[in-house]
Structure formats: structure tokens, C-alpha cells
Amino acid sequence: MREIGHFIGGKNVAGTSGRTSDVFNPATGEVQAKVALASVEELRAAVENAKTAQPKWAATNPQRRARVFFKFVELLNQHMDELATLLSSEHGKTVEDSKGDIIRGLEVCEFVCGIPHLAKGEFTEGAGPAIDMYSIRQPVGIGAGITPFNFPGMIPMWMFAPAIACGNAFILKPSERDPSLPIRLAELMIEAGLPAGILNVVNGDKTAVDAILTDPDIGAVSFVGSTPIARYVYGTAAMNGKRAQCFGGAKNHMIIMPDADMDQAVNALMGAGYGSAGERCMAISVAVPVGEETANRLVEKLTPKIESLRIGPYTDEKADMGPLVTRDAYNRVNGLIDRGVEEGAKLVVDGRGFKLQGYENGYFVGGTLFDNVTPDMDIYKTEIFGPVLSVVRAKNYEEALDLPMKHEYGNGVAIYTRDGDAARDFASRINIGMIGINVPIPVPLAYHSFGGWKASSFGDLNQHGTDSIKFWTRTKTVTARWPSGIKSGAEFVMPTMK
Ligand code: NAD
């Protein structure tokens, strides 16, 4: 059986803790590898490597640091098919979808090629008599990233690209469910010219995470995953004096106004609801048609499209979506569909019991549609993270707006309308981080920043964009006087620039 270890000090190393976790092929249910789960000592070894390598990297001029990312981007493009296939083989999503995952990370690497400009400080000449004042941004030292299974390419790159470009060393703790791609990315970073010890990948579970959160040499922690763990990581990191940004779960709504282009809205819902089998933090899982007539038209048009979704393993080039990631995820999603039926929602398309010939043990769930869902139901309140779309009917715009406003999560939201006034009012009033106007998955591009509100995010700086440069650096402000010709004695009052 293939064993996946760690990547420490510029090379692959085997795990030594004696603990491992199974890595499945989600399409067949077979165990295809074992991933090592790090001990506290193994995490510490990675930190020691990072600590030794980091000062020289921080002292490397920013153009040279940027050149590593120029080369890395080139390597990602050269290896795209291999990387996407590796990702799909453990995650289960289609290879084209995996390419999207990698490209969204690659774009963050392109963004940080501008690090000489992005990390420039501020300078004020003549802030006082013969006084200049300047602020510089210095790396935090060692940063760490803890990432979820659903974007094993994009999310590690959201974190390590800006952290490393800013002059930090980095410890990545990827999801134990699809650990191979992050290791491959680290190998390519070395090929691109990154010195050993600057990017370390430590596989593991709660033991490794807790070791990160309490390690005295790690200055900043970035987390993406489910809300309970995000809350835990944020609190524990803060208690241990680290800066932290932690992103959690989601329940993203799409409001469909009566004037919306219904074909566009339906196609958008198909991609955003069922792409990647709904395992995206920006997936749309709630459709809110405004008015009975809009709702009837929506359900009528969605139903045949959901029934004819092409579901298959990642090797099926024509598949619209693949299986869920694990047996646990499969059981959980099926259980929530059962719950929706018990709660009295109308099950229009039932994805339970979907079987694919030759892949009977795979974790496939068919596209599922519930109508007449109400806000008190568990299937409305819970993040399902599967190919399940709930229709909540709203009488008017205010009632529709109220739904995402009152929901626990605040990651993304979309409105479909031809009415500019309604769209503008919506974007202004909604208490959610990322808004789509006739755009179903409004994931901001690398030069803007990504982050939700409410229980979808803990901390104040977002992923990528200029926020990421702030997160991975500390500000130092220098006040300098070169007082040739200025005579002054001791000053005992608070200095001011009178
Ligand atoms: P998860 O919370 O189970 O795992 C995330 C990371 O935390 C993994 O590296 C895992 O090993 C670690 N972890 C798990 N349990 C832990 C524990 N008890 N203590 C310490 N660490 C622990 O999330 P997942 O299932 O991998 O990913 C899906 C979730 O991530 C969904 O809720 C989804 O919405 C969310 N997500 C959010 C965003 C966002 O940007 N807001 C993006 C992608 C995914």
C-alpha cells in the first residue's frame, strides 16, 4: 500500500508516529493509500527546519522571491493535467473541475509575483524638523495553514503564496482526505527555486493542528474548514498569542426575482448547486424564488435538468459531477435527505440510492431537489455539503432578503434580476461577505480578497488580495532625525509637531 508521508526540509520524509489514515478512491470506495498522521515531534521538526531557513529567505530581495513564483506558475501550467488528475483521484471531482481548483490557486501565485510592489512601505519626508517617518512591513516569521479537503490546490496556495512571498517560512497541514496534491505542490516549489525549509507539508489530524496552535515559534495561523473547527482554531491560536484568520462553513442563497432571466438563473443554479457534488463553500444550496409564479417556473425548469445530470467517476470526461469524498460524507448527506422528508419538505428529485454500474461501492449521491422548505427545518439551517438544493418560497423581495440576513452563515449570496435598483439595494443591505449580481459563485479574483461574514469567518483580514500581505507581515514604524544644525535640549513633555 502506498504511504504518503510529509515534506520537510525540502524533501519527502516518511511518517514516524506509527499512526496513519486511509485515503480512499471516492468512486470505488477502495483504500488507495495511507497518509501519515504527524506526532508533536514531527511537527516540531518541520518548525525547526523553517526556523533555520527563514532569516535568509526574509533577507532575499523581493524580486528574487517573486522569481520563484514566476517559475512556479510556469511549472503549474506545464504539469496541469498530471496535477488535476492526482487531485481528482483522491477528491473525486471531475478533472476539469480540479483544473479550476488549481488555476484559482495559480492566480494567487501570479498576484504575489507583484510582491516588490505589494509589500512596499510608506514614507513621510519632513514629518517634523529634520524628521522622516517610515513604515515597513516585515514577515511574521513562521506561518501555518490548515486546509480543508474540498480545494486541496487552491486553498493551500491562497495561504502559502502570500506568506512565502512576504518572506515567511510556512508549515502547511492539509486535509488528511486528499493529501497528495499539496506534497506535489511543495516539490514543484523546490523545483522553482525555493530554498529547502521554507515550505513544509506536515500531514496529520488534531494532534498536528494542536501542535501548530501551541508552538511558540509559529506567529500566524490561517484556517479554512468547517465552522466548529474554525471557531476552535481561532480561539486557541489567539489564546496562544498568534494572529489568526479562520474561515468556516456556509449556506449560500440565490434570490430569483420575478423579472430574472429564468433560463440563466436555472443554468446558474445547476452549476452552483451541483458542480463538485455541492462540496464547495460557495455552492448555492438555497434557491429563493420571489412569488408563486416565479417559484413554479423555477421548479418546473430545474427538475428535468437535475434528473438528467451526468454523474460519474473523475475518469469520465463527460461527467457533470462525481461522488462525495468519503463514506461518512455519503452517510451524512443521505441522512439529511431523510431528515428533510421527515420534516415535511417536498422531495421533488431524490438522489438517494443512486448507483453507477461498475462503481457500486462509490460514494455517489444523485442530484436532489427539495421544494417548500421552511427556515425552521434542519435541512435549511444545516450546511449539507452535498448535491442537495432547497427551494424556499418568498412572497416578496423583503421576505427573500430576510432569509440570508437571518441565517447563521454569511459566506456568499446571489441575486438574479434585471432591476438595477433591486440589485443595488440588495448589495448594500445584505450582511454577507461576497455578493453575486447575476453571478452564481462570486469568488473574488486573486487581487481582491475572499472572506465571509458571521459564522463563516473569524478574524478581520481576508484571504488573498492586499489583505493577505497585511496578514502575513507586521508593521514597523521608524521615526528618524538627522539634526544637523538643530540645537535642542532635553524634552520632558510628550513630543508633538507644534
Ligand atoms: P474540517 O473542518 O473537517 O477540516 C478542516 C481541517 O481541520 C483539516 O485539515 C482537518 O484535518 C482539521 N481538523 C478536523 N477536525 C479537527 C479537530 N477536531 N481539531 C483540529 N483540527 C481538525 O473541514 P472539511 O470537511 O475538510 O471541509 C469542508 C468544510 O470547509 C465545509 O464546512 C466548508 O464550507 C468549509 N470551507 C470553507 C471555505 C471558506 O472559505 N469559508 C472554503 C472551503 C471549505
Residues whose N, C-alpha, C, O or C-beta is under 5 A from the ligand:
A	BS01	NAD	I146 T147 P148 F149 N150 K173 P174 S175 E176 G204 D205 K206 V209 V224 G225 S226 T227 I229 F247 G248 G249 A250 C281 S456
